[in-house]
Amino acid sequence: MQSQPTTSSHPLLRLWQYSGNYRDRIRLAVLCSILNKLFDLAPPVLIGAAVDIVVRRQDSIIAHWGFPDPTDQLIVLAVLTFIIWALESLFEYAFDRLWRNLAQSIQHELRLDSYRHVQQIELAWFERQRHGSLMSILNDDINQLERFLNGGANGIIQLIVTVLAIGGAFFILAPGVAWMAMLPMPFIIWGSIGFQKKLAPYYADVRDKVGALNSRLSNNFSGITTIKSFTAEDEETEKIRVDSEAYRVSNKQAIRLSAAFTPLIRIVILVGFSATLLFGGIDALNGTLEVATYSVLVFLTQRLLWPLTRLGETLDLYQRAMASTIRVLNLLDTPITIRSGSTPLPLESVEGEIELDDISFAYTDRDPVFENFSLNIPAGKTIAVVGSTGSGKSTLVKLLLRLYDVNGGRVRVDGVDIREMQLQDLRRAIGLVSQDIFLFHGSVAENIRYGRPDATDEEVIAAARIAEAEEFIVGLPQGYDTIVGERGERLSGGQRQRISIARAVLKNPPILILDEATSAVDNETEAAIQRSLEKIAVDRTTIVIAHRLSTIRNADRIVVLENGKIVEDGKHEALLERDGVYERLWSVQTGVQHRESDRIGG
């Protein structure tokens, strides 16, 4: 919507800077709130005018407008009252509609902008965050801001208008009594500022506590199977109790302070109201103050001071909203370190040659994974990467997809540094089938179609056949329309894996990465998946990250990694002959020494 404000600004100013597209509507809403309050303050004046007509008759103010007859004056006053009340109602409708629509529009845009921004932040940032806390910002914090715009903003504006309008009227009508009604105002303002400063850290703590609680709940729902299998329900309930109790106590402290505000304000208001009632009445009895003016002052004092009793509630809503605004806008201020390049990568022109040229990379605060590492993968070939845990296999995948950027050296596709490429083009050119399959809550067809939303039903079915998934799909209750559940929980691991392969087939990328794609399936499913992979790897650059060596025997080239370095490189049979790392891994998995494995692999 708008260039992001600096984090040093006041949250209200930052929100104003953010809401650039809505400023005209905000100004109009403010104007309607002001006009509504001005007309809302008119009834005490009208009552005073009515008293003036009854008491002074031909000498009343309205008589000076050309209506000497008191009955005519009352008719004029009645018409004026109707017009004022009608306008007050009209502007109430206008500001209510404007503020509520603004609340909906701004919270909608803010949630979309925040989510869009979060999606562009590098993967390393996500690994440092609690997902529940992010959910709390995108949902609860933005909703808190919506609640403030729905009612709190109008309340603050109308309170300011009330103080200025009535204060001005007092000094015009009865300057000698005005100070009595205005006497509480400095104490109320001073108290409000003091309460705001004291409440701010309490509500910031409340937002942090609810974020921690949401994070715990989100994490537990994701791991419900583990919780059940370890019969850890009671332990997790206790952890939720602790987090919920922390949230309750944090809220209790804020409530204790905010609840004290209104009673204290009432005491101060009582002083001002009583003083006006007493000393204004004495002036009226002495004839130094008109009876009509005195009645106006009494009513205006009540209209001035009584709304201030709601200042605590309004301030409470405001402070909660500002704490939430800070969290949301700070999220929007999170810098994006991996930015798209400008060089397009047309999908149809990608050959698929990959070159890692003298790259170095280390995760934050960890030892380097790669130092001066080089690897060339010819276009259209299948290369397998094997090695022990922590050797750097999966890191290669993340670097190719630019989920992380190398610290040194270059990663090239078809001779072009991937940092210079348009990021979406790069990732469209790469299909990833991971060990950790993520299916979205939706139908089987929707999950297969995920990479190509415009694909026809026939193309979806064809992809499922290549992935050898059609047989089990048609056996599901609604076939391709069967809902898979969150993360595909209604399907087996092998079924999810085949759907993910069908998804990659339908995407039809020139570069295919298989990251431990068969590590968590049974032998029968592995065989089916292996047949599928052999079909889709033809004339396509394919990188297979493998734990099960039986799945890579036919690769054009096998690279063995240890501690971020290539220790062996060659075809299956040649590596077995070397009696090195690969041969030992093969022996462990098959239980067969290499000379016997020659016969098996030959």
Secondary structure per residue as TSV (DSSP state, phi and psi in degrees):
chain	resnum	aa	ss	phi	psi
A	1	M	-	360.0	-40.5
A	2	Q	-	-156.1	154.1
A	3	S	-	-59.5	142.3
A	4	Q	-	-72.7	136.1
A	5	P	-	-73.5	162.0
A	6	T	-	-74.9	149.9
A	7	T	T	-71.5	-12.3
A	8	S	T	-80.9	-11.9
A	9	S	S	-72.4	159.0
A	10	H	-	-63.9	142.5
A	11	P	H	-57.0	-34.2
A	12	L	H	-68.0	-39.3
A	13	L	H	-67.1	-40.1
A	14	R	H	-62.4	-40.2
A	15	L	H	-65.9	-39.8
A	16	W	H	-63.5	-42.0
A	17	Q	H	-64.6	-36.6
A	18	Y	H	-68.8	-37.6
A	19	S	T	-86.2	44.2
A	20	G	G	-57.3	-41.5
A	21	N	G	-72.0	-12.9
A	22	Y	G	-112.7	9.1
A	23	R	H	-64.7	-39.1
A	24	D	H	-63.3	-40.8
A	25	R	H	-68.7	-34.9
A	26	I	H	-65.2	-44.2
A	27	R	H	-60.2	-42.8
A	28	L	H	-64.3	-40.6
A	29	A	H	-63.8	-41.0
A	30	V	H	-62.5	-43.9
A	31	L	H	-60.6	-45.0
A	32	C	H	-64.0	-37.7
A	33	S	H	-63.0	-42.3
A	34	I	H	-64.7	-48.2
A	35	L	H	-64.0	-39.3
A	36	N	H	-59.7	-44.1
A	37	K	H	-68.5	-38.4
A	38	L	H	-61.5	-44.6
A	39	F	H	-70.0	-30.8
A	40	D	H	-67.6	-26.8
A	41	L	T	-84.2	-4.9
A	42	A	H	-71.2	-35.2
A	43	P	H	-50.1	-43.3
A	44	P	H	-59.0	-36.0
A	45	V	H	-67.1	-40.2
A	46	L	H	-65.0	-38.2
A	47	I	H	-64.0	-42.3
A	48	G	H	-61.2	-39.8
A	49	A	H	-64.5	-39.1
A	50	A	H	-64.4	-42.9
A	51	V	H	-62.2	-40.3
A	52	D	H	-61.7	-39.8
A	53	I	H	-65.4	-44.3
A	54	V	H	-67.5	-39.2
A	55	V	H	-80.8	-46.4
A	56	R	H	-101.7	-15.7
A	57	R	G	51.8	-111.9
A	58	Q	G	-66.4	-11.0
A	59	D	G	-101.2	7.5
A	60	S	S	-68.3	167.3
A	61	I	T	-62.5	-43.0
A	62	I	G	-66.7	-28.7
A	63	A	G	-61.1	-31.6
A	64	H	G	-72.8	-8.8
A	65	W	G	-86.5	0.8
A	66	G	T	104.4	17.6
A	67	F	-	-124.4	81.7
A	68	P	-	-70.1	-28.2
A	69	D	S	-75.5	125.7
A	70	P	H	-57.5	-35.2
A	71	T	H	-64.0	-43.7
A	72	D	H	-61.5	-37.7
A	73	Q	H	-62.3	-41.9
A	74	L	H	-66.0	-36.4
A	75	I	H	-64.6	-44.7
A	76	V	H	-59.7	-43.2
A	77	L	H	-64.1	-37.5
A	78	A	H	-66.4	-42.4
A	79	V	H	-63.9	-44.0
A	80	L	H	-62.0	-40.5
A	81	T	H	-62.0	-43.1
A	82	F	H	-60.5	-45.2
A	83	I	H	-63.5	-45.3
A	84	I	H	-63.8	-44.4
A	85	W	H	-65.4	-37.2
A	86	A	H	-64.6	-43.7
A	87	L	H	-66.3	-39.4
A	88	E	H	-59.9	-43.5
A	89	S	H	-67.1	-39.4
A	90	L	H	-62.4	-46.8
A	91	F	H	-73.0	-26.4
A	92	E	H	-65.5	-43.8
A	93	Y	H	-60.3	-42.9
A	94	A	H	-65.4	-50.0
A	95	F	H	-68.3	-36.1
A	96	D	H	-63.2	-44.5
A	97	R	H	-67.0	-43.1
A	98	L	H	-63.8	-49.5
A	99	W	H	-64.2	-41.9
A	100	R	H	-68.6	-38.6
A	101	N	H	-68.9	-37.1
A	102	L	H	-61.4	-42.7
A	103	A	H	-58.8	-44.7
A	104	Q	H	-66.6	-43.6
A	105	S	H	-67.9	-45.4
A	106	I	H	-68.2	-42.1
A	107	Q	H	-65.8	-34.3
A	108	H	H	-64.5	-49.8
A	109	E	H	-64.3	-40.6
A	110	L	H	-66.0	-39.8
A	111	R	H	-66.7	-42.5
A	112	L	H	-65.8	-45.8
A	113	D	H	-62.1	-41.2
A	114	S	H	-64.8	-45.5
A	115	Y	H	-65.7	-41.8
A	116	R	H	-62.0	-41.0
A	117	H	H	-67.2	-43.3
A	118	V	H	-60.4	-38.7
A	119	Q	H	-63.9	-23.5
A	120	Q	H	-91.2	-9.4
A	121	I	S	-74.7	146.7
A	122	E	-	-64.0	157.1
A	123	L	H	-61.2	-33.6
A	124	A	H	-59.5	-35.1
A	125	W	H	-64.3	-42.5
A	126	F	H	-61.8	-35.2
A	127	E	H	-69.2	-15.2
A	128	R	T	-98.2	-5.5
A	129	Q	S	-102.8	156.1
A	130	R	-	-92.3	123.1
A	131	H	H	-62.1	-34.9
A	132	G	H	-63.5	-35.2
A	133	S	H	-67.3	-39.6
A	134	L	H	-62.7	-42.4
A	135	M	H	-61.7	-38.2
A	136	S	H	-63.4	-40.0
A	137	I	I	-66.8	-47.2
A	138	L	I	-72.2	-20.6
A	139	N	I	-109.7	-71.7
A	140	D	I	-66.8	-43.7
A	141	D	I	-65.7	-42.8
A	142	I	H	-67.5	-35.4
A	143	N	H	-66.2	-34.2
A	144	Q	H	-63.5	-41.0
A	145	L	H	-64.9	-39.0
A	146	E	H	-60.4	-42.8
A	147	R	H	-63.0	-37.4
A	148	F	I	-65.6	-45.0
A	149	L	I	-67.0	-30.8
A	150	N	I	-62.0	-40.1
A	151	G	I	-139.9	-34.2
A	152	G	I	-67.1	-40.3
A	153	A	H	-62.4	-46.6
A	154	N	H	-62.4	-39.4
A	155	G	H	-60.7	-42.7
A	156	I	H	-66.0	-44.3
A	157	I	H	-62.2	-46.3
A	158	Q	H	-68.9	-30.4
A	159	L	H	-66.0	-42.7
A	160	I	H	-63.3	-44.0
A	161	V	H	-61.7	-41.0
A	162	T	H	-60.1	-47.7
A	163	V	H	-63.0	-46.5
A	164	L	H	-67.9	-45.6
A	165	A	H	-67.1	-48.2
A	166	I	H	-72.2	-38.4
A	167	G	H	-59.7	-43.1
A	168	G	H	-63.6	-41.5
A	169	A	H	-63.4	-39.7
A	170	F	H	-60.3	-46.9
A	171	F	H	-71.8	-21.6
A	172	I	H	-81.1	-45.9
A	173	L	H	-77.6	-43.2
A	174	A	-	-151.1	75.4
A	175	P	H	-57.8	-27.0
A	176	G	H	-70.3	-25.6
A	177	V	H	-102.3	-17.5
A	178	A	H	-56.5	-40.8
A	179	W	H	-61.0	-28.2
A	180	M	H	-68.1	-42.5
A	181	A	H	-70.3	-32.2
A	182	M	H	-86.8	-8.7
A	183	L	T	-54.4	-41.4
A	184	P	H	-71.1	-18.0
A	185	M	H	-59.4	-46.8
A	186	P	H	-60.2	-37.1
A	187	F	H	-68.5	-38.0
A	188	I	H	-67.1	-44.3
A	189	I	H	-65.4	-45.2
A	190	W	H	-60.9	-43.6
A	191	G	H	-63.6	-39.1
A	192	S	H	-63.6	-44.4
A	193	I	H	-64.1	-42.5
A	194	G	H	-62.6	-43.1
A	195	F	H	-65.4	-39.1
A	196	Q	H	-60.8	-44.3
A	197	K	H	-65.0	-37.9
A	198	K	H	-73.6	-33.9
A	199	L	H	-74.8	-30.8
A	200	A	H	-52.3	-53.2
A	201	P	H	-66.3	-30.6
A	202	Y	H	-63.9	-44.8
A	203	Y	H	-74.7	-30.0
A	204	A	H	-62.3	-40.3
A	205	D	H	-66.9	-38.0
A	206	V	H	-59.7	-44.4
A	207	R	H	-64.2	-38.9
A	208	D	H	-65.2	-42.0
A	209	K	H	-66.3	-40.9
A	210	V	H	-69.2	-31.3
A	211	G	H	-64.2	-42.4
A	212	A	H	-64.7	-40.2
A	213	L	H	-63.8	-45.7
A	214	N	H	-62.9	-37.2
A	215	S	H	-63.5	-43.7
A	216	R	H	-62.3	-44.9
A	217	L	H	-63.2	-45.7
A	218	S	H	-61.3	-43.6
A	219	N	H	-64.9	-40.4
A	220	N	H	-69.0	-38.5
A	221	F	H	-66.1	-35.3
A	222	S	H	-68.2	-31.9
A	223	G	T	-105.8	28.8
A	224	I	H	-61.5	-33.5
A	225	T	H	-65.5	-43.7
A	226	T	H	-63.1	-42.4
A	227	I	H	-59.1	-45.9
A	228	K	H	-66.9	-42.2
A	229	S	H	-66.8	-28.8
A	230	F	T	-98.2	9.6
A	231	T	T	44.6	49.9
A	232	A	-	-102.6	20.6
A	233	E	H	-57.8	-45.3
A	234	D	H	-65.8	-40.1
A	235	E	H	-64.3	-42.2
A	236	E	H	-70.2	-35.5
A	237	T	H	-61.5	-39.7
A	238	E	H	-65.1	-39.3
A	239	K	H	-64.9	-40.3
A	240	I	H	-64.3	-39.0
A	241	R	H	-61.3	-42.3
A	242	V	H	-63.6	-46.1
A	243	D	H	-67.1	-39.9
A	244	S	H	-67.7	-37.4
A	245	E	H	-65.5	-39.4
A	246	A	H	-62.6	-40.4
A	247	Y	H	-64.7	-43.0
A	248	R	H	-63.6	-45.1
A	249	V	H	-65.2	-40.9
A	250	S	H	-61.7	-43.8
A	251	N	H	-65.7	-38.3
A	252	K	H	-60.7	-39.9
A	253	Q	H	-66.0	-40.9
A	254	A	H	-67.3	-40.6
A	255	I	H	-65.2	-40.6
A	256	R	H	-57.3	-40.5
A	257	L	H	-76.7	-46.6
A	258	S	H	-68.7	-32.5
A	259	A	H	-68.1	-24.6
A	260	A	T	-77.4	-14.9
A	261	F	H	-66.6	-52.7
A	262	T	H	-61.2	-47.4
A	263	P	H	-58.5	-39.6
A	264	L	H	-66.1	-40.0
A	265	I	H	-64.2	-38.5
A	266	R	H	-59.3	-39.9
A	267	I	H	-63.3	-44.7
A	268	V	H	-65.0	-40.0
A	269	I	H	-62.5	-39.6
A	270	L	H	-57.6	-38.4
A	271	V	H	-61.7	-47.9
A	272	G	H	-65.5	-43.0
A	273	F	H	-65.8	-44.0
A	274	S	H	-64.0	-40.5
A	275	A	H	-63.5	-43.2
A	276	T	H	-64.3	-43.9
A	277	L	H	-60.5	-43.9
A	278	L	H	-75.7	-57.8
A	279	F	H	-74.8	-31.4
A	280	G	H	-66.5	-39.7
A	281	G	H	-64.0	-39.6
A	282	I	H	-62.6	-42.0
A	283	D	H	-64.5	-37.2
A	284	A	H	-67.2	-39.9
A	285	L	H	-66.7	-33.8
A	286	N	H	-81.2	-7.1
A	287	G	T	84.6	4.1
A	288	T	S	-86.1	-6.3
A	289	L	S	-137.8	127.7
A	290	E	-	-61.2	145.8
A	291	V	H	-60.9	-41.3
A	292	A	H	-63.5	-41.4
A	293	T	H	-65.5	-39.8
A	294	Y	H	-61.6	-43.4
A	295	S	H	-64.5	-37.9
A	296	V	H	-63.4	-43.7
A	297	L	H	-62.9	-41.2
A	298	V	H	-62.6	-46.9
A	299	F	H	-66.3	-40.3
A	300	L	H	-67.6	-34.7
A	301	T	H	-60.4	-44.1
A	302	Q	H	-63.4	-42.4
A	303	R	H	-69.3	-26.9
A	304	L	H	-77.6	-48.2
A	305	L	H	-89.6	-33.9
A	306	W	G	-63.5	-40.9
A	307	P	G	-59.4	-22.4
A	308	L	G	-67.2	-18.3
A	309	T	G	-66.5	-22.5
A	310	R	G	-90.3	0.2
A	311	L	H	-61.3	-35.7
A	312	G	H	-61.3	-44.6
A	313	E	H	-65.0	-43.4
A	314	T	H	-64.1	-43.2
A	315	L	H	-63.4	-38.1
A	316	D	H	-61.2	-46.3
A	317	L	H	-64.4	-41.7
A	318	Y	H	-62.7	-45.2
A	319	Q	H	-67.2	-39.7
A	320	R	H	-61.1	-43.0
A	321	A	H	-65.1	-39.4
A	322	M	H	-68.0	-38.2
A	323	A	H	-61.6	-40.9
A	324	S	H	-69.9	-39.8
A	325	T	H	-60.3	-41.4
A	326	I	H	-59.6	-45.3
A	327	R	H	-65.2	-41.5
A	328	V	H	-68.9	-47.2
A	329	L	H	-71.1	-30.1
A	330	N	H	-64.9	-36.1
A	331	L	H	-63.1	-42.7
A	332	L	H	-66.4	-25.7
A	333	D	T	-82.5	-7.2
A	334	T	S	-59.3	122.5
A	335	P	-	-69.0	146.9
A	336	I	-	-98.8	114.6
A	337	T	-	-93.0	-27.9
A	338	I	S	-100.2	101.1
A	339	R	-	-107.3	150.7
A	340	S	-	-67.9	143.5
A	341	G	-	-80.5	-176.5
A	342	S	S	-107.8	-11.7
A	343	T	B	-80.3	120.2
A	344	P	-	-71.1	155.7
A	345	L	-	-131.9	83.3
A	346	P	-	-58.1	129.1
A	347	L	G	-59.3	-40.4
A	348	E	G	-69.4	-16.0
A	349	S	G	-101.0	-1.3
A	350	V	-	-74.9	123.8
A	351	E	-	-89.0	-37.8
A	352	G	-	106.6	13.7
A	353	E	-	-74.0	131.4
A	354	I	E	-121.4	134.3
A	355	E	E	-134.5	123.0
A	356	L	E	-103.7	109.6
A	357	D	E	-107.9	100.2
A	358	D	E	55.1	45.3
A	359	I	E	-83.5	151.6
A	360	S	E	-132.0	143.0
A	361	F	E	-158.0	140.9
A	362	A	E	-144.9	138.5
A	363	Y	-	-70.6	155.3
A	364	T	T	-56.5	130.1
A	365	D	T	61.9	28.2
A	366	R	S	-133.8	163.0
A	367	D	-	-66.6	154.4
A	368	P	E	-59.0	139.8
A	369	V	E	-87.2	-42.9
A	370	F	E	-127.8	140.4
A	371	E	E	-136.1	117.0
A	372	N	E	52.1	50.4
A	373	F	E	-96.8	135.8
A	374	S	E	-133.7	143.0
A	375	L	E	-159.3	133.2
A	376	N	E	-116.6	130.3
A	377	I	E	-119.8	110.2
A	378	P	-	-65.0	153.2
A	379	A	T	-64.5	138.6
A	380	G	T	79.5	2.8
A	381	K	-	-101.2	159.3
A	382	T	E	-108.2	119.7
A	383	I	E	-118.9	135.2
A	384	A	E	-107.0	141.2
A	385	V	E	-120.9	120.7
A	386	V	E	-126.5	165.3
A	387	G	E	157.3	169.1
A	388	S	S	-73.3	168.7
A	389	T	T	-59.8	132.6
A	390	G	T	86.8	6.3
A	391	S	S	-79.9	-13.8
A	392	G	S	113.0	7.7
A	393	K	H	-61.8	-55.6
A	394	S	H	-68.7	-27.0
A	395	T	H	-63.6	-35.6
A	396	L	H	-57.4	-41.7
A	397	V	H	-62.4	-45.4
A	398	K	H	-64.6	-35.1
A	399	L	H	-71.9	-38.0
A	400	L	H	-65.5	-36.7
A	401	L	T	-84.1	-2.2
A	402	R	T	58.3	35.7
A	403	L	S	-72.4	-25.4
A	404	Y	S	-133.2	155.1
A	405	D	-	-104.5	144.7
A	406	V	-	-65.3	150.3
A	407	N	S	-82.0	-24.0
A	408	G	E	-155.7	159.2
A	409	G	E	81.4	-168.1
A	410	R	E	-138.9	146.0
A	411	V	E	-112.9	122.8
A	412	R	E	-119.7	145.3
A	413	V	E	-121.9	121.7
A	414	D	T	53.5	37.2
A	415	G	T	84.5	-1.6
A	416	V	E	-109.4	131.5
A	417	D	E	-59.5	127.3
A	418	I	G	-65.8	-19.4
A	419	R	G	-71.3	-17.6
A	420	E	G	-90.4	-12.3
A	421	M	B	-83.7	154.5
A	422	Q	-	-64.1	126.4
A	423	L	H	-60.6	-42.1
A	424	Q	H	-66.0	-36.5
A	425	D	H	-62.2	-44.1
A	426	L	H	-59.2	-48.5
A	427	R	H	-74.1	-26.3
A	428	R	H	-67.3	-27.8
A	429	A	T	-80.4	-8.6
A	430	I	E	-118.9	128.5
A	431	G	E	-105.8	130.3
A	432	L	E	-116.0	125.5
A	433	V	E	-114.8	111.3
A	434	S	E	-103.4	162.1
A	435	Q	S	-66.7	-37.5
A	436	D	S	-92.0	91.1
A	437	I	-	-78.2	130.8
A	438	F	-	-116.8	114.4
A	439	L	-	-107.1	142.0
A	440	F	-	-87.9	153.7
A	441	H	S	-65.4	111.9
A	442	G	S	169.9	-168.9
A	443	S	B	-81.3	165.9
A	444	V	H	-58.4	-45.7
A	445	A	H	-61.7	-41.3
A	446	E	H	-64.1	-35.9
A	447	N	H	-72.0	-38.0
A	448	I	H	-67.0	-36.9
A	449	R	G	-81.5	2.4
A	450	Y	G	-56.1	-42.8
A	451	G	G	-79.7	-15.7
A	452	R	-	-140.5	81.5
A	453	P	T	-59.6	-22.7
A	454	D	T	-90.0	3.6
A	455	A	-	-65.2	143.8
A	456	T	-	-78.5	166.0
A	457	D	H	-61.4	-37.4
A	458	E	H	-64.0	-38.9
A	459	E	H	-69.3	-36.3
A	460	V	H	-62.8	-46.1
A	461	I	H	-64.4	-41.3
A	462	A	H	-62.3	-40.9
A	463	A	H	-64.6	-40.1
A	464	A	H	-63.7	-36.0
A	465	R	H	-66.1	-44.9
A	466	I	H	-61.1	-37.0
A	467	A	T	-80.8	2.4
A	468	E	T	53.8	42.1
A	469	A	-	-108.3	-13.9
A	470	E	H	-63.6	-36.1
A	471	E	H	-60.8	-45.9
A	472	F	H	-77.4	-27.2
A	473	I	H	-66.2	-46.2
A	474	V	H	-67.4	-17.9
A	475	G	T	-85.5	-6.8
A	476	L	S	-73.3	158.9
A	477	P	T	-53.1	-45.0
A	478	Q	T	-114.7	20.8
A	479	G	G	59.4	-129.0
A	480	Y	G	-68.4	-16.3
A	481	D	G	-91.9	3.7
A	482	T	-	-66.6	132.0
A	483	I	B	-78.0	128.8
A	484	V	-	-87.7	-13.1
A	485	G	-	83.5	168.7
A	486	E	G	-62.7	131.0
A	487	R	G	59.4	17.2
A	488	G	G	72.4	30.0
A	489	E	T	-65.4	-16.4
A	490	R	T	-84.7	-2.4
A	491	L	S	-113.6	159.1
A	492	S	-	-76.6	168.4
A	493	G	H	-60.5	-42.4
A	494	G	H	-66.4	-37.4
A	495	Q	H	-66.1	-42.3
A	496	R	H	-62.1	-39.7
A	497	Q	H	-64.3	-41.3
A	498	R	H	-68.1	-35.8
A	499	I	H	-65.0	-38.1
A	500	S	H	-66.3	-35.3
A	501	I	H	-68.0	-41.1
A	502	A	H	-60.8	-37.6
A	503	R	H	-62.2	-42.6
A	504	A	H	-69.0	-37.4
A	505	V	H	-62.0	-44.8
A	506	L	H	-66.0	-36.2
A	507	K	H	-63.4	-33.4
A	508	N	-	54.7	56.6
A	509	P	-	-81.9	151.5
A	510	P	S	-71.9	-19.5
A	511	I	E	-123.5	129.0
A	512	L	E	-121.8	131.0
A	513	I	E	-118.3	125.1
A	514	L	E	-113.7	105.3
A	515	D	E	-101.3	96.8
A	516	E	S	53.9	44.5
A	517	A	T	-68.6	-17.8
A	518	T	T	-121.7	15.4
A	519	S	T	-73.4	-22.0
A	520	A	T	-115.9	27.0
A	521	V	S	-124.3	164.1
A	522	D	-	-77.0	173.4
A	523	N	H	-63.4	-40.6
A	524	E	H	-64.0	-44.6
A	525	T	H	-66.2	-38.0
A	526	E	H	-60.8	-41.9
A	527	A	H	-63.2	-41.7
A	528	A	H	-65.0	-43.8
A	529	I	H	-64.3	-39.6
A	530	Q	H	-61.8	-40.9
A	531	R	H	-62.4	-39.9
A	532	S	H	-64.3	-43.6
A	533	L	H	-66.0	-35.8
A	534	E	H	-63.5	-33.5
A	535	K	H	-71.4	-46.2
A	536	I	H	-81.4	-12.0
A	537	A	T	-84.1	-9.4
A	538	V	T	-63.9	129.1
A	539	D	T	55.7	33.2
A	540	R	S	-138.6	136.3
A	541	T	E	-67.6	119.8
A	542	T	E	-127.0	128.2
A	543	I	E	-113.6	121.3
A	544	V	E	-111.4	113.1
A	545	I	E	-90.0	115.3
A	546	A	-	-127.5	142.4
A	547	H	S	-104.8	-43.1
A	548	R	S	-82.4	109.8
A	549	L	G	-68.8	-21.2
A	550	S	G	-63.6	-21.7
A	551	T	G	-83.5	-7.6
A	552	I	G	-121.1	12.9
A	553	R	T	-59.0	-31.5
A	554	N	T	-97.4	11.4
A	555	A	-	-64.3	148.2
A	556	D	S	-63.8	-26.9
A	557	R	E	-159.1	139.8
A	558	I	E	-121.0	126.7
A	559	V	E	-110.9	127.8
A	560	V	E	-104.9	121.8
A	561	L	E	-104.1	143.1
A	562	E	E	-144.6	122.4
A	563	N	T	52.5	42.0
A	564	G	T	75.0	15.8
A	565	K	E	-130.1	150.5
A	566	I	E	-82.7	116.1
A	567	V	E	-101.6	-23.2
A	568	E	E	-147.1	152.2
A	569	D	E	-156.3	124.1
A	570	G	E	163.9	-167.8
A	571	K	-	-88.6	167.5
A	572	H	H	-53.6	-54.0
A	573	E	H	-64.0	-40.2
A	574	A	H	-66.1	-38.1
A	575	L	H	-68.4	-34.2
A	576	L	H	-65.9	-33.1
A	577	E	H	-71.0	-20.3
A	578	R	T	-78.2	-15.6
A	579	D	T	57.5	43.1
A	580	G	S	-115.9	-146.4
A	581	V	H	-62.3	-47.2
A	582	Y	H	-62.3	-41.7
A	583	E	H	-63.4	-39.0
A	584	R	H	-66.7	-40.4
A	585	L	H	-62.3	-41.6
A	586	W	H	-63.4	-43.3
A	587	S	H	-62.9	-41.7
A	588	V	H	-61.8	-41.9
A	589	Q	H	-77.8	-31.8
A	590	T	H	-101.8	-20.0
A	591	G	-	72.1	18.2
A	592	V	-	-123.7	133.8
A	593	Q	-	-69.7	161.7
A	594	H	H	-65.8	-31.4
A	595	R	H	-67.3	-36.1
A	596	E	H	-71.0	-34.0
A	597	S	H	-70.3	-24.1
A	598	D	H	-58.6	-42.0
A	599	R	H	-66.7	-38.9
A	600	I	H	-68.9	-42.0
A	601	G	H	-83.3	-16.3
A	602	G	-	-71.5	360.0
